[in-house]
Amino acid sequence: MRKRTRLSTIGLVLVLLWGEWENWRASRRLVGSVTGASEAVVVLGYRNAGTQANIMNRWRVRAGLRSINPTAVSSRLVLCGGACAGPHTEAALMAEYATQTCGYRGEVVLEDQSRTTWENIGFAVPYLKHSDRIKIVSLPFHAERGRRYLAEQRPELATRLVRGAEYRFGEWMAAKPLLAVYGLLQDARDRMPGRRAHRNTPSNARVGISR
């Protein structure tokens, strides 16, 4: 019994460490080491049915805020997501949380028309053009997918991608193995012939809050 317990414990630890490793790797793919005075931090939204930001969107906002470089001359926080699951847009709910709960007083832009990750990126493009550095923030595999979509839609902007601060060891640790499996499956699905998420995405998102 003790041997079985030890083996089970070792197996669980290995699975958790594998999840950490895969998420760590995802957070470092498709990024460079570009320097510059200005940056845009793009936070990808998550389906939100209520009148306040849900736990996932609150975490994504916090990850976006900690991704901001305090030494940058200018930083723009771009919050993405339309009203996909409720009456309020994900972008507006995240903005309220960032400014009222987290006390953020920097520049905030709301991209409030998108309904998919592909559209998150496409509608955010107008707010990235004049930034020297671009960070896309979400769960590591989702952020990587966002970077890949930017490379497909606007390869010249993808050369400005740098790493955000979405990955932290031990954060979401129990869920990371499942997130890794889902992320790897989603990546394989995106790469299947005929399954790439190419859609025409107009670049006319509105500025919702600017401070």
Secondary structure in CASP SS format (residue, H / E / C, confidence):
PFRMAT SS
TARGET T0000
AUTHOR 0000-0000-0000
METHOD secondary structure of the structure
MODEL  1
M C 1.00
R H 1.00
K H 1.00
R H 1.00
T H 1.00
R H 1.00
L H 1.00
S H 1.00
T H 1.00
I H 1.00
G H 1.00
L H 1.00
V H 1.00
L H 1.00
V H 1.00
L H 1.00
L H 1.00
W H 1.00
G H 1.00
E H 1.00
W H 1.00
E H 1.00
N H 1.00
W H 1.00
R H 1.00
A H 1.00
S H 1.00
R C 1.00
R C 1.00
L C 1.00
V C 1.00
G E 1.00
S C 1.00
V C 1.00
T C 1.00
G C 1.00
A C 1.00
S E 1.00
E E 1.00
A E 1.00
V E 1.00
V E 1.00
V E 1.00
L E 1.00
G C 1.00
Y C 1.00
R C 1.00
N C 1.00
A C 1.00
G C 1.00
T C 1.00
Q C 1.00
A C 1.00
N C 1.00
I H 1.00
M H 1.00
N H 1.00
R H 1.00
W H 1.00
R H 1.00
V H 1.00
R H 1.00
A H 1.00
G H 1.00
L H 1.00
R H 1.00
S H 1.00
I C 1.00
N C 1.00
P C 1.00
T C 1.00
A C 1.00
V C 1.00
S E 1.00
S E 1.00
R E 1.00
L E 1.00
V E 1.00
L E 1.00
C E 1.00
G C 1.00
G C 1.00
A C 1.00
C C 1.00
A C 1.00
G C 1.00
P C 1.00
H C 1.00
T C 1.00
E H 1.00
A H 1.00
A H 1.00
L H 1.00
M H 1.00
A H 1.00
E H 1.00
Y H 1.00
A H 1.00
T H 1.00
Q H 1.00
T H 1.00
C C 1.00
G C 1.00
Y C 1.00
R C 1.00
G C 1.00
E E 1.00
V E 1.00
V E 1.00
L E 1.00
E E 1.00
D C 1.00
Q C 1.00
S C 1.00
R C 1.00
T C 1.00
T H 1.00
W H 1.00
E H 1.00
N H 1.00
I H 1.00
G H 1.00
F H 1.00
A H 1.00
V H 1.00
P H 1.00
Y H 1.00
L C 1.00
K C 1.00
H C 1.00
S C 1.00
D C 1.00
R E 1.00
I E 1.00
K E 1.00
I E 1.00
V E 1.00
S C 1.00
L C 1.00
P H 1.00
F H 1.00
H H 1.00
A H 1.00
E H 1.00
R H 1.00
G H 1.00
R H 1.00
R H 1.00
Y H 1.00
L H 1.00
A H 1.00
E H 1.00
Q H 1.00
R C 1.00
P H 1.00
E H 1.00
L H 1.00
A H 1.00
T C 1.00
R C 1.00
L E 1.00
V E 1.00
R C 1.00
G C 1.00
A C 1.00
E C 1.00
Y C 1.00
R C 1.00
F C 1.00
G C 1.00
E C 1.00
W C 1.00
M C 1.00
A C 1.00
A C 1.00
K H 1.00
P H 1.00
L H 1.00
L H 1.00
A H 1.00
V H 1.00
Y H 1.00
G H 1.00
L H 1.00
L H 1.00
Q H 1.00
D H 1.00
A H 1.00
R H 1.00
D H 1.00
R C 1.00
M C 1.00
P C 1.00
G C 1.00
R C 1.00
R C 1.00
A C 1.00
H C 1.00
R C 1.00
N C 1.00
T C 1.00
P C 1.00
S C 1.00
N C 1.00
A C 1.00
R C 1.00
V C 1.00
G C 1.00
I C 1.00
S C 1.00
R C 1.00
END
